[in-house]
Amino acid sequence: MPNGQSWGIDLLYIHRGARTIPVAKVPSAQTPVGTSLLTAGIYLLDHSFRSFEQRGLVMEIALKVIVGVGALVLLLSLFLIKAFSWLVKKGVITFSAAPTPSRIQLEQDPDVRWQDEFERDKARSKLALYDLKDLGYFTIYEMKGVILNAFVHGEKGLLVVLYEHPAVGQWVDFAVQFHDGGSFTVTSAKAGHELERRPNHDKIYCPGASVEALYEKFQTETPAKDVVQIPDTPEIFSQFFQDAYKEDMDWRNARSGQSADEIRRIAQSAGLEVNEQAIEIQRRLAERAAYEGLMLTFKEMLKASKRMPEPEWNQLEPSLVFVHDKMSHSFVMELLPGNATRSEKYNGMTARETFRSRNEQLANDEKLEKLAELHDPVEADVYCRPRRR
């Protein structure tokens, strides 16, 4: 693409099962980005998350950094690299139906077939030198094709995970978790360094490094802190790993998804020239995906606090709206009914203050009722839309 040349998008598609669904007309680069993209119902969430569509441009959005116990760099970068490459070359963007899951479920599978058994066995033979307990092979229900081989050293509190992903091959993580809630990881993953890291969860990237080099780096760089004993049974490890993933995803979702700077770094690391409109489009999509993910956590907390009978909760749940201050004002306004005042002048108000102010201006039969406030993983207000009888 010549320097300075901007691109446009003709039509935005979502693959869902065997169908390709056009969901929004996206403005060209010469016109302002309107709200049609943002209200097009782009997240057709499949709760099984089993199918990653393999047609058109495959954006495997289920590639994400799991920082909690130093595990899996499942390459959100791959999503953006492929997306921007396609946009630059073709001018069309095609989305998979599967978003990054906010929860995962590990499943033991001793018979799972690895794509590269030679590389797997080479890594396993080297790991055998470190007196580790082999917990076996695991798959992730929500991430088709991702395989884990977990190892632990109880006395050292060391967790080692060998991963394989069909699109990016294999990598290894050495990790420990500390009693202060933090963690430290050394990884051979080739992507993921572009993303922000949770405070107190340090991670050193050594792309493509050997097992020996990773272990040496881990030995010399690990902070002198009290470590947590890693569970040494497959069942307990699975829960431990799932909880760590949930905590990391909650933190990322509470930030309203990837920032423009993160997206820009990912594009730059791929050697791609993209304009600011492309970055803004992706940022807004990321914010919506983060909101959907965070809603799961908020709903779990609210349901536990309300202790409602199941039928009553089932009636309330579809009407719930959550607002927190990391949300953009433009997204906050989309959560309000169409008659809400859409002024761009927010006068320094936070997102929660903006929502509260605009909601008060609605007619009584349109106002949302505030039900509660939540405090973790981010301060949030809980509202309920009017339920039509």
GUZA-162137 format. One line per field, with one value per residue (C-alpha): residue number from 1; x, y negated, z negated; residue in one letter. Coordinates in nm, 4 decimals. Example, Ala and Ser with C-alpha at 12.3 -4.5 7.8 and 13.67 -1.06 7.14 Angstrom:
# GUZA-162137
seq: 1 2;
px: 1.2300 1.3670;
py: 0.4500 0.1060;
pz: -0.7800 -0.7140;
type: A S;
END
This chain:
# GUZA-162137
seq: 1 2 3 4 5 6 7 8 9 10 11 12 13 14 15 16 17 18 19 20 21 22 23 24 25 26 27 28 29 30 31 32 33 34 35 36 37 38 39 40 41 42 43 44 45 46 47 48 49 50 51 52 53 54 55 56 57 58 59 60 61 62 63 64 65 66 67 68 69 70 71 72 73 74 75 76 77 78 79 80 81 82 83 84 85 86 87 88 89 90 91 92 93 94 95 96 97 98 99 100 101 102 103 104 105 106 107 108 109 110 111 112 113 114 115 116 117 118 119 120 121 122 123 124 125 126 127 128 129 130 131 132 133 134 135 136 137 138 139 140 141 142 143 144 145 146 147 148 149 150 151 152 153 154 155 156 157 158 159 160 161 162 163 164 165 166 167 168 169 170 171 172 173 174 175 176 177 178 179 180 181 182 183 184 185 186 187 188 189 190 191 192 193 194 195 196 197 198 199 200 201 202 203 204 205 206 207 208 209 210 211 212 213 214 215 216 217 218 219 220 221 222 223 224 225 226 227 228 229 230 231 232 233 234 235 236 237 238 239 240 241 242 243 244 245 246 247 248 249 250 251 252 253 254 255 256 257 258 259 260 261 262 263 264 265 266 267 268 269 270 271 272 273 274 275 276 277 278 279 280 281 282 283 284 285 286 287 288 289 290 291 292 293 294 295 296 297 298 299 300 301 302 303 304 305 306 307 308 309 310 311 312 313 314 315 316 317 318 319 320 321 322 323 324 325 326 327 328 329 330 331 332 333 334 335 336 337 338 339 340 341 342 343 344 345 346 347 348 349 350 351 352 353 354 355 356 357 358 359 360 361 362 363 364 365 366 367 368 369 370 371 372 373 374 375 376 377 378 379 380 381 382 383 384 385 386 387 388 389;
px: 0.0000 0.1550 0.2449 -0.0384 -0.2999 -0.6070 -0.8397 -1.2108 -1.4297 -1.7218 -1.9156 -1.8666 -1.9479 -1.9845 -1.9563 -2.2056 -2.2145 -2.2453 -2.3899 -2.2127 -2.4143 -2.3607 -2.4215 -2.3101 -2.2075 -1.8860 -1.7933 -1.4929 -1.1776 -1.2836 -1.5981 -1.6380 -1.6916 -2.0580 -2.2417 -2.3913 -2.0993 -2.1349 -2.5041 -2.5064 -2.5319 -2.1821 -2.1366 -2.3490 -2.2171 -2.2175 -2.2009 -2.0459 -1.7502 -1.6748 -1.6535 -1.3820 -1.4983 -1.2295 -1.3515 -1.2620 -1.0337 -1.0003 -0.9693 -0.9029 -1.0048 -0.9679 -0.5956 -0.5189 -0.2543 -0.3075 -0.0770 -0.2173 0.0082 0.2276 0.0453 -0.0705 -0.0003 -0.2928 -0.2116 -0.4635 -0.1882 -0.2753 -0.6260 -0.5012 -0.2144 -0.4422 -0.7164 -0.4970 -0.3207 -0.6536 -0.7768 -0.4639 -0.4675 -0.8379 -1.0390 -1.2810 -1.3030 -1.4526 -1.5066 -1.5250 -1.8286 -1.6139 -1.4974 -1.2252 -1.3933 -1.3938 -1.3970 -1.2324 -1.2731 -0.9750 -1.0397 -0.7937 -0.7282 -0.4399 -0.5119 -0.5216 -0.3277 -0.0538 0.0283 0.4033 0.4796 0.8524 0.8825 0.6586 0.8748 1.1931 1.0604 0.9324 1.2713 1.4397 1.1781 1.2352 1.5759 1.4205 1.2513 0.9007 0.5783 0.3941 0.0225 -0.0646 -0.2353 -0.5262 -0.7451 -0.9490 -1.3180 -1.3533 -1.0349 -1.0347 -0.6940 -0.5113 -0.3277 -0.1452 0.1030 0.1395 0.4295 0.4838 0.7618 0.5904 0.8831 0.9812 0.6232 0.7170 0.4609 0.5762 0.3342 0.4074 0.1490 0.0535 -0.1735 -0.2512 -0.1799 0.1384 0.3036 0.4495 0.5949 0.6837 0.6181 0.8038 0.6021 0.5569 0.2798 0.3562 0.1728 0.1228 -0.1035 0.1510 0.3292 0.6418 0.6725 0.9390 0.7995 0.9217 0.5995 0.6573 0.3658 0.1779 0.4454 0.2510 -0.0250 -0.0257 0.0513 -0.1316 0.0449 0.2608 0.2447 0.5811 0.6544 0.9753 0.9447 1.2238 1.0700 1.1674 1.4108 1.5065 1.3858 1.7387 1.7602 1.4171 1.5054 1.8328 1.6501 1.3863 1.6485 1.8363 1.5401 1.2770 1.2153 1.3071 0.9517 0.7451 0.5909 0.2588 0.2627 0.1177 -0.1465 0.0080 -0.3064 -0.4650 -0.8085 -0.6909 -0.4500 -0.7366 -0.9326 -0.6192 -0.5499 -0.9111 -0.9244 -0.6019 -0.7418 -1.0653 -0.8762 -0.6651 -0.9605 -1.1600 -0.8707 -0.8435 -1.2186 -1.2380 -1.0017 -1.2615 -1.0483 -0.7308 -0.6262 -0.5369 -0.1711 -0.1846 -0.3490 -0.0945 0.1960 0.0548 0.0265 0.3775 0.5285 0.3740 0.5312 0.1921 0.1044 -0.2474 -0.4266 -0.5882 -0.9363 -0.8485 -0.7144 -1.0244 -1.2579 -1.0731 -1.0656 -1.4422 -1.4930 -1.2595 -1.4572 -1.7778 -1.6189 -1.4794 -1.8229 -1.9798 -1.7091 -1.7319 -2.1092 -2.0536 -1.8581 -2.1001 -2.3990 -2.2354 -2.1717 -2.5168 -2.6930 -2.4956 -2.5752 -2.9464 -3.0126 -3.3148 -3.5223 -3.4143 -3.7376 -3.7121 -3.3461 -3.4234 -3.6750 -3.4368 -3.1166 -3.1984 -3.2825 -2.9545 -2.7141 -2.3739 -2.1821 -1.8246 -1.5870 -1.3448 -1.6162 -1.6113 -1.8862 -1.9953 -2.0530 -2.2334 -2.4773 -2.5491 -2.6749 -2.9472 -3.2780 -3.2872 -3.4527 -3.1615 -2.9820 -2.6796 -2.4728 -2.0980 -2.0360 -1.9748 -1.8311 -1.5672 -1.8187 -1.7193 -1.8948 -2.1139 -2.2036 -2.2881 -2.5170 -2.6857 -2.7414 -2.8799 -3.0987 -3.2577 -3.3633 -3.5660 -3.9415 -4.0503 -4.1518 -3.8043 -3.5855 -3.3592 -3.3821 -3.0579 -3.0408 -2.6963 -2.3298 -2.0525 -1.6910 -1.4898 -1.3129 -1.4068 -1.6550 -1.9810 -2.3467 -2.6156 -2.9361 -3.2451 -3.4273 -3.8046 -3.9661 -4.2671 -4.5666;
py: 0.0000 -0.3355 -0.5659 -0.7951 -0.5955 -0.5210 -0.2296 -0.1733 0.1191 0.2065 0.4458 0.6089 0.9786 1.2356 1.6081 1.8027 2.1729 2.2185 1.8715 1.5492 1.2595 0.8998 0.6897 0.3360 0.0912 -0.0683 -0.4198 -0.4660 -0.6266 -0.9569 -0.9831 -0.9965 -0.6686 -0.6735 -0.4659 -0.2173 0.0186 -0.0138 0.0724 0.3469 0.6363 0.7477 0.9884 1.2899 1.4896 1.8665 1.9828 2.3143 2.1355 2.4652 2.3564 2.1352 2.0644 2.1522 1.9521 1.6080 1.4326 1.6446 1.4213 1.6568 1.4158 1.6914 1.6195 1.4338 1.3816 1.5825 1.4096 1.5402 1.8456 1.7468 1.9574 1.9349 1.6532 1.7355 1.4561 1.1846 1.0528 1.3113 1.1722 0.8211 0.9164 1.1184 0.8601 0.5675 0.7684 0.8488 0.4933 0.3564 0.6029 0.6579 0.3847 0.6345 0.7488 1.0863 1.1959 1.5361 1.5985 1.6986 1.4191 1.4525 1.6496 1.4952 1.8409 2.1634 2.5265 2.7613 3.1232 3.4083 3.5927 3.8432 3.9468 3.6022 3.5870 3.3222 3.1721 3.1854 3.4885 3.4656 3.1150 3.2135 3.5146 3.3095 3.0548 3.3264 3.5010 3.1761 3.1031 3.4513 3.3303 3.0925 3.3435 3.2310 3.4222 3.4735 3.3987 3.5093 3.3544 3.1107 2.9461 2.6283 2.6704 2.3148 2.3103 2.5716 2.7166 2.5787 2.8487 2.8221 3.0533 2.9441 3.0180 2.9140 2.9165 2.9059 2.7956 2.5118 2.4092 2.4312 2.4709 2.5545 2.5734 2.6880 2.5553 2.6229 2.4106 2.5191 2.1718 2.0796 2.4030 2.4788 2.2772 2.3283 2.1270 2.1509 1.9840 1.9362 1.7746 1.5757 1.5529 1.1805 1.2654 1.1898 1.4175 1.4415 1.6102 1.6747 1.7789 1.8721 1.7392 1.5216 1.2860 1.1295 0.8844 0.6049 0.6239 0.4530 0.6748 0.6907 0.5178 0.7609 1.0227 0.9908 1.1799 1.2108 1.2964 1.4998 1.5746 1.9172 1.9859 2.3426 2.5154 2.4903 2.1170 2.0581 2.2489 2.0598 1.7277 1.8368 1.9347 1.6047 1.3643 1.5035 1.2562 1.3744 1.4047 1.6748 1.9014 2.0848 2.4625 2.5583 2.8352 3.1635 3.3490 3.2996 3.2191 2.9508 2.8082 2.7653 2.5525 2.3589 2.2806 2.1884 1.9511 1.7817 1.7332 1.5873 1.3386 1.2217 1.1877 0.9973 0.7534 0.7053 0.6730 0.4238 0.2046 0.2095 0.4209 0.3396 -0.0235 -0.2075 -0.1910 0.1873 0.2273 -0.0092 0.1900 0.5142 0.3691 0.2239 0.5515 0.7144 0.4518 0.3226 -0.0364 -0.1122 -0.4403 -0.5685 -0.4886 -0.1199 -0.1322 -0.3115 -0.0602 0.2273 0.0462 0.0031 0.3668 0.4677 0.2526 0.4294 0.7721 0.6726 0.5546 0.8878 1.0730 0.8549 0.8992 1.2667 1.1742 0.9006 1.1298 1.4013 1.1523 0.9971 1.3322 1.4474 1.1269 1.1183 1.4873 1.4796 1.7839 1.9082 1.8104 1.4542 1.4276 1.5571 1.2767 1.0092 1.1106 0.9984 0.6483 0.5857 0.3068 0.2505 -0.0769 -0.1399 -0.4311 -0.2620 -0.2603 -0.5232 -0.7838 -0.6823 -0.3241 -0.4389 -0.6327 -0.3225 -0.1465 -0.4082 -0.4171 -0.6003 -0.9074 -0.9812 -1.3119 -1.2486 -1.5591 -1.5188 -1.7606 -1.5526 -1.8393 -1.6223 -1.3661 -1.0054 -0.7337 -0.6439 -1.0096 -1.0516 -0.7491 -0.8638 -1.2149 -1.1048 -0.8410 -1.1042 -1.2996 -1.0084 -0.9756 -0.7702 -0.4739 -0.4656 -0.5228 -0.2448 -0.1517 -0.1384 0.1906 0.2094 0.1157 0.3693 0.3238 0.5979 0.6291 0.2643 0.0236 0.0500 -0.0533 0.2029 0.0931 0.2689 0.1710 0.1284 0.4675 0.4536 0.6486;
pz: 0.0000 0.1000 -0.1864 -0.2841 -0.0941 -0.3024 -0.2577 -0.2974 -0.3964 -0.1741 -0.3931 -0.7308 -0.7527 -1.0264 -0.9614 -1.1709 -1.1048 -0.7295 -0.6768 -0.5912 -0.7306 -0.6189 -0.9279 -0.8556 -0.5895 -0.7073 -0.5950 -0.3717 -0.5046 -0.3531 -0.5648 -0.9425 -1.1211 -1.2211 -1.4743 -1.2288 -1.2837 -1.6560 -1.6670 -1.4055 -1.6481 -1.5598 -1.8462 -1.7568 -2.0480 -2.0284 -2.3873 -2.2932 -2.1265 -1.9559 -1.5946 -1.4529 -1.0994 -0.8454 -0.5450 -0.4205 -0.6642 -0.9754 -1.2793 -1.5637 -1.8339 -2.0898 -2.0982 -2.4149 -2.6792 -2.9965 -3.2418 -3.5734 -3.6155 -3.3302 -3.0788 -2.7214 -2.4827 -2.2566 -2.0187 -2.0122 -1.7873 -1.5224 -1.5023 -1.4379 -1.2090 -0.9828 -1.0023 -0.9060 -0.6361 -0.4747 -0.5057 -0.3450 -0.0585 0.0066 -0.1602 -0.3151 -0.6756 -0.7691 -1.1276 -1.2889 -1.5075 -1.8038 -2.0345 -2.2930 -2.5722 -2.9183 -3.0727 -2.9662 -3.0581 -3.0485 -2.9578 -3.0068 -2.6836 -2.6940 -2.3351 -2.1755 -1.8506 -1.8254 -1.4884 -1.5455 -1.7604 -1.6861 -1.8343 -2.1234 -2.2089 -2.1780 -2.4265 -2.6601 -2.6639 -2.7695 -3.0352 -3.1792 -3.3004 -3.5561 -3.7879 -3.6946 -3.7472 -3.4179 -3.4607 -3.1086 -2.8075 -2.8157 -2.5562 -2.5957 -2.5216 -2.3921 -2.1790 -1.9093 -1.8335 -2.1388 -2.3378 -2.6720 -2.8387 -3.2018 -3.4392 -3.8019 -4.0587 -4.3967 -4.6109 -4.3789 -4.3051 -3.9380 -3.6628 -3.3100 -3.0198 -2.6660 -2.4207 -2.0643 -1.8500 -1.4923 -1.3527 -1.5417 -1.6497 -1.9912 -2.2800 -2.6461 -2.9626 -3.2939 -3.5706 -3.9423 -4.1421 -4.4572 -4.7879 -4.7328 -4.4374 -4.1671 -3.9238 -3.7096 -3.3709 -3.1112 -2.7720 -2.4265 -2.2704 -1.9655 -2.0246 -2.3102 -2.4254 -2.2585 -2.5199 -2.8576 -3.1545 -3.4808 -3.7682 -3.9670 -3.6890 -3.5159 -3.1986 -2.9970 -2.6290 -2.4677 -2.1259 -1.9954 -2.2803 -2.3680 -2.6832 -2.8273 -2.7607 -2.9132 -3.2276 -3.2696 -3.2232 -3.4705 -3.7294 -3.7069 -3.6769 -3.9166 -4.2031 -4.5528 -4.6853 -4.8556 -4.5929 -4.5933 -4.5742 -4.2371 -4.2513 -4.1395 -4.0321 -3.6898 -3.8323 -4.0756 -3.8193 -3.5725 -3.8194 -3.9125 -3.5471 -3.4706 -3.7685 -3.6575 -3.3072 -3.4476 -3.6651 -3.3744 -3.1384 -3.4013 -3.4369 -3.0603 -3.0130 -3.2994 -3.0947 -2.8133 -2.5873 -2.4005 -2.3912 -2.0729 -2.1780 -2.2146 -1.8761 -1.7216 -1.8699 -1.7368 -1.3878 -1.4074 -1.5254 -1.2182 -0.9935 -0.8827 -0.8011 -0.9189 -0.9571 -1.2734 -1.1477 -1.1268 -1.4811 -1.6089 -1.4443 -1.6104 -1.9448 -1.9394 -1.8485 -2.1309 -2.3757 -2.2876 -2.3189 -2.6595 -2.7745 -2.6773 -2.8670 -3.1756 -3.1874 -3.2706 -3.5831 -3.6845 -3.6422 -3.8496 -4.1309 -4.1142 -4.1095 -4.4141 -4.6049 -4.5187 -4.5895 -4.3640 -4.2727 -3.9307 -3.7497 -3.8832 -3.7823 -3.4332 -3.3889 -3.5172 -3.3415 -2.9833 -3.1105 -3.2936 -3.1971 -3.3570 -3.3448 -3.4602 -3.4183 -3.1793 -2.9144 -2.6414 -2.6470 -2.2975 -2.4099 -2.7243 -2.5063 -2.3003 -2.6131 -2.6569 -2.4670 -2.1360 -2.2864 -2.5203 -2.4664 -2.2434 -2.3093 -2.2618 -2.5503 -2.8604 -3.0697 -3.2331 -3.3589 -3.4074 -3.2087 -3.5076 -3.5629 -3.1954 -3.2000 -3.5199 -3.3840 -3.0488 -3.2130 -3.4377 -3.1288 -2.9906 -3.0200 -3.3184 -3.1057 -2.9460 -3.2505 -3.3658 -3.7324 -3.9287 -4.1168 -4.2731 -4.2696 -4.2186 -4.3235 -4.1544 -3.9135 -3.8573 -4.0207 -3.8272 -3.8433 -3.7678 -3.5935 -3.4712 -3.1545 -3.1806 -3.1352 -2.9083 -3.0236;
type: M P N G Q S W G I D L L Y I H R G A R T I P V A K V P S A Q T P V G T S L L T A G I Y L L D H S F R S F E Q R G L V M E I A L K V I V G V G A L V L L L S L F L I K A F S W L V K K G V I T F S A A P T P S R I Q L E Q D P D V R W Q D E F E R D K A R S K L A L Y D L K D L G Y F T I Y E M K G V I L N A F V H G E K G L L V V L Y E H P A V G Q W V D F A V Q F H D G G S F T V T S A K A G H E L E R R P N H D K I Y C P G A S V E A L Y E K F Q T E T P A K D V V Q I P D T P E I F S Q F F Q D A Y K E D M D W R N A R S G Q S A D E I R R I A Q S A G L E V N E Q A I E I Q R R L A E R A A Y E G L M L T F K E M L K A S K R M P E P E W N Q L E P S L V F V H D K M S H S F V M E L L P G N A T R S E K Y N G M T A R E T F R S R N E Q L A N D E K L E K L A E L H D P V E A D V Y C R P R R R;
END
